[in-house]
């Protein structure tokens, strides 16, 4: 795990509304996934299961975009103000994260 993934980022701590919104979304997604598990266990119609998988996928993508937006609004902006190596690192991280999202 890189240092970037283990650092503590205070902007989330300062914005408890954003954290709570992310956690609420994650709990909703968790419930959706449990629902899909039940559907599989109960051998529900495959198309209905796929519809729910699609809904969860969209919910995760929406969460990812929200997290990326937060990252760009705080970490990336802060790094741009610092300039130099930190700016380059954060730009590269953001670019790689966007590429992963586009591929998924």
Secondary structure, DSSP 8 states (H G I E B T S, - for coil): --HHHHS--HHHHH-HHHHHHHHHHHHHHHHHHHHHHHHHHTT--HHHHHHHHHHHHHHHHHHHHHHHHHHIIIIIHHHHHH-HHHHHHHHHHHHHHHHHHHH-
